[in-house]
Amino acid sequence: MRRRLPEAVLGVLWILPALVLIAGLILYPVAYAIWLSLFDKHSFFPAERWVGLGNYARIAGDAEFWDSLWKGVVYAGASTVLQLVLGLAAALVLHQAFRGRTAIRALVLFPYMIPTIVAVIVWRWLLNETYGVVDDVLVRLRLVREPVVWLGVDHMMTSLIAVSVWQFTPFVVVSVLARLQTIPLELGEAARVDGASAWARFRHITLPQLRGVLFVVVLLRSIWMFTKFDTVWLWGEGAGAGREIRTLPIYAYMRTFTYYQAGFGAALAVIMFLMLMAATLVYFRLFWGEEDAA
Amino acid sequence: MIGRRTLAVALFALVLAVVVLAEAADKKVIRLWQTETEPQTLAVLNQIAAEYEKTHPDVSVKIEGLAWGDLEKKLTAALAAGAPPDAAHGQPITCVSFAAKGLLRPVDDLADSIPKDNLVDAFRNLCQWDGKTYGVGHSPASSVFVYRKDLLAQKSLKVPRTWDELVQVAETLKEVRDGQVVRWGLTMTGQPLFVNIAVGELLKTNGGRLFDAEGRPTLTEKPVLELLDFYKKLGRVLPPGWTGHSYLDTFANLANDKAAMLYQAYGRGVGYIEKYAAKDIADPDHFAVADKVVGPSGRTPAAQLDCEPWMVFKDARGGPEAVDFLKFFFRDEHYVPYLHSVPIHLLSIKKSTSRNPRYADNAMIRKWRPWVDMQEKYFRNDWIKPVLVTDWEDMKKPYLLEVMGSGILVDMVLDAVKGVPSAEAAARAQKRVEELLASSGYLKK
């Protein structure tokens, strides 16, 4: 009679492929980045010199780092809040019944579906102060006297935030809309019968029902915006004014691939990772604390 | 059930696929990255590759076009990944930097295939390290200063010769209608690569330098401070969004009558003029070239040498084949069509090609002769230097690539443009370059 493997061993065997994948694709790169951050390592030479926490000490005194961190916080904070407010509003509107709703729902998704490079090229063209449509319209409507230099040093960050909000708000819309559709209609109807105003129904019925989804959306969007590389890079690429949007991921890239300081770049990436971990933990604690209190 | 006929067709297709794949596997593939991305140039290069493959059936040549501004970043990423191409264009300072790091294969064999006295004098030592040649330029060009001759004549203005005159003339040429600026006096790009180029170029016209003989940055010296003051003045005459304008935006500004002068033009700009400017003015009598303006502490004009050397990577499996292909490329029957694909920009690195009647027999070269003459004047007078090089001795400094890539000089200019006092912007940049060079082991603290 063949002996059967103990259930526990069998269980481990079943999940082994997934564990190997996670270890190979997630844990190893993170561990390697941490290891690399402890060395003075050129980006394409094998030679490396142990510096311990030296890279971290240098980062603490690096004005460029603090500047990039601040720019990253401004970008992630402003764009996440705007996405949330606009996305929530749009989802509430699209939850109502009106003619053409399906077409508009499809249209709202459009910015999220087009490739980033296309979005950036089109918006850079639209916002060009010499031949762009946006400034032309603003001037013709006499909303501004002179064309606004959206891609210059003064408005580079504002225009980047605007484009990012345009591009990523559909994610919030879809997430919130999906949840809205699962809220029992009776709840709203009962409140209406009891004389609750639209604002009261939103405040006391809809919003509490959306807490879970908003929690996930805020978490994901703020992480993704803080680590956003492609849109920021492409928006600033090819412009001296790109310095105005040199966020932490861009700075880490520059240190690695233009200063050739892979160790320093890895240390920046590790710091970014730790900051996000800390922020996520605080966020979780706050949310679950409120949940428990409720 | 599958019919016999279907089965036979499937089997035949399978055998065919195996044969084709086996044949492809036998071929040695050489990959070349280069910076000429205009469709007609890529077509010529692919044609040359096809011709080469006919006589070398065991070799397959893959040529990829990369944008100028991206080249260094992509090469670095490829090197970091351990997968560089076999050969690539690079800035001369990139070539020196890579050669010093031991990443390149010497290409003396390629250089020797062109007799020394046949090379245009200024380009003989474009990429030398430890007495060996590591790069051979594909085609030289000089940046040029372009102005609208007709507009200057209308306002009885003389062609500016100094930095101050440039600002004055640009101010006078600014055209305002109904409170709106309809034509700016001057256009310049804010693209980081070109700001680096302009810093080196303007500093040279101002008798300045970026590094001393010991390799220490000299950004707090008077010529640099004057340069930053000049940028502040330029802010009055350039379109307010110039820091976000790309190199091609400035061509568009000039060709579409949005600007009267372009400080950093190149020969390929005539393509834009021919295509977008009004037909009756799309000629060198309206879009004229002049010497680059000179700074208050300088004496002679200076321009940037645009001549990427072909580099061959040391670990490239197809190194010898790449060199062989490049020898084939430099043969006039292939080289002339390549040069003609952007005729005013891709000039010849070989004297014999310039004398070749087939080369001279080109309508664009005949029409835009003043632009070619101006570039050749710069070559003859040795007024051209590669990006960030103010003296040929700088080509012995293997860290100019890092300085360019760090964007520190661009930040310095941007600081000044944003109102930071020139001395403060320069001191900040000086400190950052010193830190960069010290941390990379090039400079003792």
Interface residues (C-beta under 8 A of the other chain):
Chain A: D40 S43 F44 F45 R58 E64 N128 E129 T130 Y131 V139 R145 E146 V149 W150 L151 G152 V153 M156 E237 G238 A239 G240 A241 G242 R243 M254 T256 F257 T258 Y259 Y260 Q261 A262 F264
Chain B: G69 E72 K73 T76 A77 L79 A80 G82 K101 L103 G179 Q180 G190 Q191 P192 V195 P239 P240 G241 W242 T243 G244 H245 S246 D249 A252 N253 N256 K258 E402 G405 S406 G407 V410 D411 V413 L414 V417 K418 R432 L436 S439 S440
